Amino acid sequence: MIEWLSWLVPKFKIPTWQDGVLVISIIIAGYLIQKYLLSKLIQWIGYLFVKGKRPFIGRVVKEFNKAICGAFLTVVIFASLSLLLEVSLFENEKTSNIFITLTVLFIFKGIYDVLTYFGKHPNSFSLLKKDDEVIKPYVIRLLKVITVILSIVTIASFWKFNLNGFLTGIGLTGVAVAFSIRETLTHIVSGMAIALDKPFQIGDWITTEDQKIDGVVQDINLRSTLINTMDKGLVYVPNSYLVNKPIFNLANRPKRKCEFFTYLSHENSEESIRSLCSSLHEQIVLHPRIESKLITVTIDEMYAQSFRMYVRFYVMTNDQGELLQVRQDILFALHDLIKRQEITLCSAQEDIAL
C-alpha cells in the first residue's frame, strides 16, 4: 500500500500496524512536549534575559519560540518515520534535503518573526539609536525583504537549482522590469532618502509649502508615508512627492506665529487709531503666553474707506489648541478696546485698495 514511497525512500521496511500506532504515539507525545514544555521553557529563558536587563535578547528568544517548536516537531516526525521505515531519513539524499529545507525555513521564520515584532515596536530595537524613529521601521522592512530573498536562495541551493541561469534571466529582463516599475522604484529610493536625511520623525507634525499636506506622520514604509491630517484622516503620500516638496517640520517649534487684520473706518481720528494700536500692544505684552519682544500692532495699508490694522505676535507654545485660546484672548481684548474708545470699524470686503 505504501510501495509508492520507494522512489523517495528506497529499501525501506513495510511497517506493521503496531509500528504505525507507536510512531503516531511518539509524534503526539512530541507535539505535547513542544507545546506545553518546550514552549514554556523558551518563554522562561526569554523572561530571564529581560529580568537580567537584556530585553533585546529576551525578545529575540521569545519571538523564536514558534520557529524552535516547529523545528523540534520536525525532528520528532523525521525520527519517528525513520524508526517506522527502518531507514534514516536524515541520511537519505532526498529526505535529508526536505529536512534541511524545513530546518532552514524555521530559522528564517524565526528571524522574520523577530523583525516583524520590532517593526511594530521600533523603540525596542536597541541596536539603533532611540531617536531614529524614521530609519528604524525603514531598516527593519528592508531586513525583512533581505531575509525572504536569502531564504529562497539558500533553499534553492540545497535542491541544486541553477542560480546562475536564474540570475542571468533576471539580468536580461531586469531593464524591462525596472522600466515598468520605475515609479515604484522612485518611491523606494525616495523613502531611503527620507530615512537617511531624516527631515521628520514618526509623530512629527509636518506641512508642505503648498499646504496640500498638513498633519502628523504616523508611519514611513518603503513606498509611502502615512500622514494623519486633521480634515482628511489618514493619507498615504508617495515618498517621491515629499522628497520633491519643501517640507516644514512643525514638531519642535518653541513658539507659533499668530496674526490677523482689523479694518478701521476713516471716520476715526488719527489720534484715536494710534491710541487703539498702543493700547492693544500693551494688552498683548501683558499676556503670559506671548513673547513680549516680538509684537507688531500697526497700520500697514490704507483703503478707500478704511485703514488696515495689522496685528502679529508669537505664542510660546506648539499646541494648536493653546494657540487658538491665546488668539481668542487677544481678540476679546481688542473688542473691549474698540467699544471703550468708540472706534468705528469697516467691512474689508466692500472696500477698495488705493
VEXDREN-2710 file (C-alpha; in Angstrom, 1 decimal):
% VEXDREN-2710
k/r/px/py/pz
1/MET/0.0/0.0/0.0
2/ILE/2.9/2.3/0.7
3/GLU/5.2/0.8/-2.0
4/TRP/5.0/4.1/-3.9
5/LEU/7.4/5.6/-1.3
6/SER/10.2/3.6/-2.9
7/TRP/11.0/6.5/-5.3
8/LEU/11.6/8.7/-2.2
9/VAL/13.0/6.2/0.3
10/PRO/14.4/3.1/-1.4
11/LYS/14.9/-0.2/0.6
12/PHE/12.5/0.6/3.4
13/LYS/10.7/-1.9/5.5
14/ILE/7.0/-2.1/5.3
15/PRO/5.7/-1.4/8.8
16/THR/3.1/-3.2/10.8
17/TRP/0.0/-1.5/12.2
18/GLN/1.6/-1.8/15.6
19/ASP/4.6/0.2/14.4
20/GLY/2.2/2.8/13.0
21/VAL/0.5/3.1/16.3
22/LEU/3.8/3.5/18.1
23/VAL/5.0/6.2/15.6
24/ILE/1.8/8.1/15.9
25/SER/2.1/8.0/19.7
26/ILE/5.6/9.3/19.5
27/ILE/4.5/12.2/17.2
28/ILE/1.6/13.1/19.5
29/ALA/4.0/13.0/22.6
30/GLY/6.4/15.2/20.7
31/TYR/3.7/17.7/19.9
32/LEU/2.6/17.8/23.5
33/ILE/6.1/18.3/24.7
34/GLN/6.8/21.2/22.3
35/LYS/3.5/22.8/23.1
36/TYR/3.4/22.5/26.9
37/LEU/7.1/22.0/27.9
38/LEU/9.5/23.4/25.3
39/SER/7.4/26.5/24.6
40/LYS/7.1/27.3/28.3
41/LEU/10.9/26.7/28.7
42/ILE/11.7/29.2/25.9
43/GLN/9.4/31.8/27.3
44/TRP/11.0/31.4/30.7
45/ILE/14.5/31.8/29.2
46/GLY/13.3/35.0/27.5
47/TYR/11.9/36.2/30.8
48/LEU/15.3/35.6/32.5
49/PHE/17.1/37.8/29.9
50/VAL/14.5/40.5/30.3
51/LYS/14.9/40.3/34.1
52/GLY/18.7/40.4/33.7
53/LYS/18.3/43.8/31.9
54/ARG/18.8/42.3/28.4
55/PRO/15.4/42.9/27.0
56/PHE/16.5/42.8/23.3
57/ILE/17.9/39.3/23.7
58/GLY/14.9/38.3/25.7
59/ARG/12.5/39.4/23.0
60/VAL/14.6/37.6/20.3
61/VAL/14.3/34.4/22.3
62/LYS/10.6/34.8/22.7
63/GLU/10.0/35.5/19.0
64/PHE/12.0/32.4/18.1
65/ASN/9.6/30.3/20.1
66/LYS/7.3/29.2/17.3
67/ALA/10.3/28.5/15.0
68/ILE/12.1/26.4/17.6
69/CYS/9.0/24.5/18.4
70/GLY/8.3/23.8/14.7
71/ALA/11.9/22.6/14.2
72/PHE/11.6/20.3/17.2
73/LEU/8.4/18.8/15.9
74/THR/10.0/18.3/12.5
75/VAL/12.9/16.4/14.1
76/VAL/10.4/14.2/16.0
77/ILE/8.4/13.4/12.9
78/PHE/11.5/12.5/10.8
79/ALA/13.0/10.4/13.7
80/SER/9.7/8.6/14.1
81/LEU/9.3/7.9/10.4
82/SER/12.9/6.7/10.3
83/LEU/12.1/4.3/13.1
84/LEU/8.9/3.2/11.3
85/LEU/10.6/2.5/8.0
86/GLU/13.9/1.4/9.5
87/VAL/15.7/3.8/7.2
88/SER/17.4/7.0/8.4
89/LEU/15.6/9.9/6.7
90/PHE/18.4/12.2/7.9
91/GLU/20.9/10.4/5.7
92/ASN/18.8/9.6/2.6
93/GLU/19.6/12.3/-0.1
94/LYS/16.0/13.3/-1.0
95/THR/14.5/13.2/2.5
96/SER/17.6/14.9/4.1
97/ASN/17.1/17.8/1.6
98/ILE/13.5/18.0/2.8
99/PHE/14.6/18.0/6.4
100/ILE/17.3/20.7/5.8
101/THR/14.8/22.8/3.8
102/LEU/12.3/22.7/6.7
103/THR/15.0/23.5/9.2
104/VAL/16.2/26.5/7.2
105/LEU/12.7/27.7/6.8
106/PHE/12.2/27.6/10.5
107/ILE/15.4/29.5/11.1
108/PHE/14.4/32.2/8.6
109/LYS/10.9/32.2/10.1
110/GLY/12.4/33.0/13.5
111/ILE/14.4/35.9/12.1
112/TYR/11.3/37.1/10.2
113/ASP/9.2/36.9/13.4
114/VAL/11.8/38.9/15.3
115/LEU/11.9/41.6/12.6
116/THR/8.1/41.7/12.5
117/TYR/7.9/42.4/16.2
118/PHE/10.5/45.1/16.1
119/GLY/8.7/46.6/13.0
120/LYS/5.6/47.0/15.2
121/HIS/7.7/48.1/18.2
122/PRO/10.6/50.1/16.8
123/ASN/11.5/51.6/20.1
124/SER/12.5/48.2/21.3
125/PHE/15.1/47.8/18.5
126/SER/18.0/48.8/20.7
127/LEU/20.7/48.2/18.0
128/LEU/19.8/51.6/16.6
129/LYS/19.7/55.0/18.4
130/LYS/16.4/55.6/20.2
131/ASP/15.8/58.9/18.4
132/ASP/16.0/57.4/14.9
133/GLU/12.2/57.0/14.7
134/VAL/12.3/57.2/10.9
135/ILE/15.2/55.0/10.0
136/LYS/14.2/52.1/12.4
137/PRO/11.0/51.0/10.7
138/TYR/12.6/51.5/7.3
139/VAL/15.7/49.4/8.1
140/ILE/13.5/46.7/9.6
141/ARG/11.4/46.5/6.5
142/LEU/14.5/46.2/4.3
143/LEU/15.9/43.5/6.6
144/LYS/12.6/41.5/6.2
145/VAL/12.8/41.7/2.4
146/ILE/16.5/40.6/2.5
147/THR/15.5/37.7/4.9
148/VAL/12.9/36.4/2.4
149/ILE/15.4/36.7/-0.5
150/LEU/18.2/34.9/1.4
151/SER/15.8/32.1/2.4
152/ILE/14.8/31.5/-1.2
153/VAL/18.4/31.5/-2.4
154/THR/19.5/29.2/0.4
155/ILE/16.8/26.7/-0.1
156/ALA/17.3/26.8/-3.9
157/SER/21.0/25.9/-3.4
158/PHE/20.0/22.7/-1.4
159/TRP/18.0/21.5/-4.4
160/LYS/20.8/22.3/-6.9
161/PHE/18.7/24.9/-8.6
162/ASN/20.6/26.6/-11.4
163/LEU/21.0/30.0/-9.7
164/ASN/23.4/31.2/-12.4
165/GLY/20.8/30.7/-15.1
166/PHE/18.2/32.3/-12.9
167/LEU/20.3/35.3/-12.2
168/THR/21.2/35.6/-15.9
169/GLY/17.5/35.6/-16.8
170/ILE/16.9/38.3/-14.2
171/GLY/19.7/40.3/-15.7
172/LEU/18.2/40.1/-19.2
173/THR/14.7/41.1/-18.0
174/GLY/15.9/43.5/-15.3
175/VAL/15.9/46.5/-17.5
176/ALA/12.3/45.9/-18.8
177/VAL/11.1/45.2/-15.2
178/ALA/12.8/48.3/-13.8
179/PHE/11.3/50.4/-16.6
180/SER/7.8/49.1/-15.9
181/ILE/8.1/49.7/-12.1
182/ARG/10.2/52.9/-12.3
183/GLU/7.6/54.9/-10.3
184/THR/7.6/52.3/-7.5
185/LEU/11.4/52.3/-7.5
186/THR/11.4/56.1/-7.4
187/HIS/9.2/55.9/-4.3
188/ILE/11.5/53.3/-2.7
189/VAL/14.6/55.4/-3.4
190/SER/12.8/58.5/-2.0
191/GLY/12.0/56.5/1.1
192/MET/15.6/55.7/1.5
193/ALA/16.4/59.4/1.2
194/ILE/13.9/60.3/3.9
195/ALA/15.3/57.6/6.2
196/LEU/18.9/58.9/5.7
197/ASP/18.2/62.7/5.7
198/LYS/15.6/62.4/8.5
199/PRO/13.7/65.6/7.7
200/PHE/11.0/64.4/10.1
201/GLN/10.3/61.6/12.6
202/ILE/7.3/59.5/13.3
203/GLY/4.9/61.6/15.4
204/ASP/6.1/65.0/13.9
205/TRP/3.7/67.5/12.6
206/ILE/4.7/68.4/9.0
207/THR/3.3/70.6/6.2
208/THR/4.3/71.2/2.6
209/GLU/4.8/74.6/1.1
210/ASP/1.6/74.3/-1.0
211/GLN/-0.4/73.4/2.2
212/LYS/-1.7/70.2/0.4
213/ILE/-0.2/68.0/3.1
214/ASP/-0.7/69.1/6.7
215/GLY/-0.7/66.5/9.5
216/VAL/1.1/64.2/11.8
217/VAL/3.4/61.4/10.5
218/GLN/2.1/58.0/11.5
219/ASP/4.3/55.6/9.6
220/ILE/7.0/55.5/6.9
221/ASN/7.3/52.4/4.7
222/LEU/9.1/51.5/1.5
223/ARG/6.7/53.2/-0.9
224/SER/4.7/55.8/1.0
225/THR/4.4/57.8/4.2
226/LEU/1.2/57.6/6.2
227/ILE/0.1/61.1/7.5
228/ASN/-2.9/61.7/9.8
229/THR/-4.4/65.0/8.6
230/MET/-6.9/67.0/10.6
231/ASP/-9.5/67.2/7.8
232/LYS/-8.9/64.2/5.5
233/GLY/-8.0/61.5/8.0
234/LEU/-5.2/59.0/7.1
235/VAL/-3.5/59.9/3.8
236/TYR/-0.9/57.7/2.1
237/VAL/1.6/60.1/0.5
238/PRO/4.1/58.7/-2.1
239/ASN/7.7/59.2/-0.8
240/SER/8.8/60.9/-4.1
241/TYR/6.2/63.6/-3.5
242/LEU/7.6/64.5/-0.1
243/VAL/11.2/64.4/-1.4
244/ASN/10.4/66.9/-4.2
245/LYS/8.5/69.3/-2.0
246/PRO/9.7/71.9/0.6
247/ILE/8.6/70.4/4.0
248/PHE/8.1/72.4/7.1
249/ASN/8.6/70.3/10.3
250/LEU/6.4/72.0/12.9
251/ALA/7.1/69.5/15.7
252/ASN/9.8/71.2/17.7
253/ARG/8.8/74.9/17.3
254/PRO/9.2/76.7/20.6
255/LYS/6.7/79.3/19.5
256/ARG/3.9/79.8/17.0
257/LYS/3.1/83.0/15.0
258/CYS/-0.4/84.4/15.2
259/GLU/-1.6/87.3/13.0
260/PHE/-4.8/89.0/12.0
261/PHE/-6.2/92.2/10.4
262/THR/-8.8/94.7/11.5
263/TYR/-10.2/97.4/9.3
264/LEU/-10.8/100.9/10.9
265/SER/-13.0/103.4/9.2
266/HIS/-11.7/106.8/8.1
267/GLU/-14.3/108.4/10.4
268/ASN/-11.8/107.6/13.3
269/SER/-9.3/110.3/14.0
270/GLU/-5.6/109.6/13.7
271/GLU/-5.2/110.1/17.4
272/SER/-7.8/107.5/18.3
273/ILE/-6.3/105.0/15.9
274/ARG/-2.8/105.5/17.3
275/SER/-4.3/105.2/20.8
276/LEU/-6.0/101.9/19.9
277/CYS/-2.8/100.4/18.5
278/SER/-0.8/101.5/21.6
279/SER/-3.4/100.1/24.0
280/LEU/-3.7/96.8/22.2
281/HIS/0.1/96.5/22.2
282/GLU/0.1/96.9/26.0
283/GLN/-2.6/94.3/26.4
284/ILE/-0.7/91.8/24.3
285/VAL/2.5/92.4/26.3
286/LEU/0.7/91.6/29.5
287/HIS/-0.4/88.1/28.3
288/PRO/1.8/85.5/30.0
289/ARG/2.0/83.1/26.9
290/ILE/3.1/85.7/24.4
291/GLU/6.7/86.6/23.5
292/SER/6.9/90.3/24.6
293/LYS/9.7/91.3/22.3
294/LEU/8.1/90.2/19.0
295/ILE/4.8/92.1/18.9
296/THR/3.6/94.2/16.0
297/VAL/0.5/96.4/16.1
298/THR/0.4/98.9/13.3
299/ILE/-1.4/100.4/10.4
300/ASP/0.1/98.8/7.3
301/GLU/-2.3/99.6/4.4
302/MET/-4.9/102.3/3.5
303/TYR/-8.1/101.7/1.5
304/ALA/-10.8/104.0/0.1
305/GLN/-12.9/103.9/3.3
306/SER/-10.6/102.3/5.9
307/PHE/-7.2/101.7/7.4
308/ARG/-6.0/98.1/7.8
309/MET/-4.5/97.4/11.3
310/TYR/-2.0/94.6/11.2
311/VAL/-1.6/92.5/14.5
312/ARG/1.2/89.9/14.8
313/PHE/2.6/88.2/17.9
314/TYR/4.2/84.9/18.9
315/VAL/2.7/82.4/21.3
316/MET/5.1/80.4/23.4
317/THR/3.6/77.0/22.5
318/ASN/3.5/74.5/19.8
319/ASP/0.0/73.3/20.6
320/GLN/-2.7/74.4/18.2
321/GLY/-5.4/74.4/20.8
322/GLU/-3.4/76.7/23.1
323/LEU/-2.6/79.0/20.2
324/LEU/-6.2/79.4/19.4
325/GLN/-7.0/80.1/23.0
326/VAL/-4.4/82.9/23.2
327/ARG/-5.7/84.3/19.9
328/GLN/-9.2/84.4/21.3
329/ASP/-8.0/86.3/24.4
330/ILE/-6.4/89.0/22.2
331/LEU/-9.5/89.3/20.0
332/PHE/-11.7/89.8/23.1
333/ALA/-9.2/92.4/24.4
334/LEU/-9.4/94.2/21.0
335/HIS/-13.2/94.1/21.1
336/ASP/-13.2/95.6/24.5
337/LEU/-10.8/98.4/23.5
338/ILE/-12.9/99.2/20.4
339/LYS/-16.0/99.6/22.5
340/ARG/-14.4/101.7/25.2
341/GLN/-12.7/104.0/22.7
342/GLU/-15.8/104.1/20.4
343/ILE/-13.8/103.1/17.3
344/THR/-15.8/102.6/14.1
345/LEU/-15.0/99.5/12.1
346/CYS/-15.3/99.0/8.3
347/SER/-16.0/95.9/6.2
348/ALA/-12.9/94.9/4.2
349/GLN/-14.9/93.1/1.5
350/GLU/-16.7/96.3/0.5
351/ASP/-13.5/98.5/0.5
352/ILE/-11.2/99.2/-2.5
353/ALA/-7.5/99.3/-2.1
354/LEU/-5.7/102.5/-3.1
END
